[in-house]
Amino acid sequence: MAAAVVRIRDLNFSYGETQVLKNVSADIYPGQITVIAGRSGCGKTTLLRNIVKLETPSSGSIEVFGQEITDFSEEQFGDVRRRIGMLFQNGALLDSISVHDNIAIPLEQHTRLPPRLITRIVDTKLNRVGLHGVTHLFPSALSGGMKKRAALARAMALDPEILFFDEPSAGLDPMTSKTLDSLIIGMAERFGITLVAVTHELTSIRRIADHILFLDDGRVLFDGTLEEANACCDEVVYDFFHADRRQGLGCSD
């Protein structure tokens, strides 16, 4: 098996006096879609924010591309940041500028490409996510699903090696959510990108997951494939993955 692109060991994180992550250890491997799952408030998004260095852990180790990043300054992390993309839960598009200018931001910040080439790249990324002819629009003119896809185009602007998603289906209707999941799967298959998605949406997890990291109360309760998760007899894991199928049956000993 190829070396892990993200390696987490004994990670702890607290907000004030409240410990949110408790001795978390996990590996994320290249070319897979890894889902960080669990019930609301279990620490999923906090773990993601630590991996992309939006938070600093209390203790423990995070390696990304073989580099220990926990003590990196913002400047030191810059080279790593250029190799990753992030799709935030609400899309995080800037309302005061056009779709084109939103997607151009990482290209303008991290490259010296001329404006004409940046425009071509922006158009290409929008076409990849099924958006055409919206570059001149402002985010307020887009539907919820279109905003997510525009934000995905921005996250893909620098052709990242790892793409992180925070609750990609949040706020979307079932059909739009299915369309976004299809885009996620398509990118993994077509471009070989490593994808990491935080979600508690069971339907989406079943569609996209190659590997699952299940958290509960800040701890890793399960680490394995979707098939293994469905067969897991831990009560919390079982209840989560069979929440929509319960018929009074439990695990057999």
Rosetta blueprint (number, residue, H / E / L):
1 M L
2 A L
3 A L
4 A L
5 V L
6 V E
7 R E
8 I E
9 R E
10 D E
11 L E
12 N E
13 F E
14 S E
15 Y E
16 G L
17 E L
18 T E
19 Q E
20 V E
21 L E
22 K E
23 N E
24 V E
25 S E
26 A E
27 D E
28 I E
29 Y L
30 P L
31 G L
32 Q L
33 I E
34 T E
35 V E
36 I E
37 A E
38 G L
39 R L
40 S L
41 G L
42 C L
43 G L
44 K H
45 T H
46 T H
47 L H
48 L H
49 R H
50 N H
51 I H
52 V L
53 K L
54 L L
55 E L
56 T L
57 P L
58 S L
59 S E
60 G E
61 S E
62 I E
63 E E
64 V E
65 F L
66 G L
67 Q E
68 E E
69 I L
70 T L
71 D L
72 F L
73 S L
74 E H
75 E H
76 Q H
77 F H
78 G H
79 D H
80 V H
81 R H
82 R L
83 R L
84 I E
85 G E
86 M E
87 L E
88 F L
89 Q L
90 N L
91 G L
92 A L
93 L L
94 L L
95 D L
96 S L
97 I L
98 S L
99 V H
100 H H
101 D H
102 N H
103 I H
104 A H
105 I H
106 P H
107 L H
108 E H
109 Q H
110 H H
111 T L
112 R L
113 L L
114 P L
115 P H
116 R H
117 L H
118 I H
119 T H
120 R H
121 I H
122 V H
123 D H
124 T H
125 K H
126 L H
127 N H
128 R H
129 V L
130 G L
131 L L
132 H L
133 G L
134 V L
135 T L
136 H L
137 L L
138 F L
139 P H
140 S H
141 A H
142 L L
143 S L
144 G H
145 G H
146 M H
147 K H
148 K H
149 R H
150 A H
151 A H
152 L H
153 A H
154 R H
155 A H
156 M L
157 A L
158 L L
159 D L
160 P L
161 E L
162 I E
163 L E
164 F E
165 F E
166 D E
167 E L
168 P L
169 S L
170 A L
171 G L
172 L L
173 D L
174 P H
175 M H
176 T H
177 S H
178 K H
179 T H
180 L H
181 D H
182 S H
183 L H
184 I H
185 I H
186 G H
187 M H
188 A H
189 E H
190 R H
191 F H
192 G L
193 I L
194 T E
195 L E
196 V E
197 A E
198 V E
199 T L
200 H L
201 E L
202 L H
203 T H
204 S H
205 I H
206 R H
207 R H
208 I H
209 A L
210 D L
211 H E
212 I E
213 L E
214 F E
215 L E
216 D E
217 D L
218 G L
219 R E
220 V E
221 L E
222 F E
223 D E
224 G E
225 T E
226 L H
227 E H
228 E H
229 A H
230 N H
231 A H
232 C L
233 C L
234 D L
235 E H
236 V H
237 V H
238 Y H
239 D H
240 F H
241 F H
242 H L
243 A L
244 D L
245 R L
246 R L
247 Q L
248 G L
249 L L
250 G L
251 C L
252 S L
253 D L
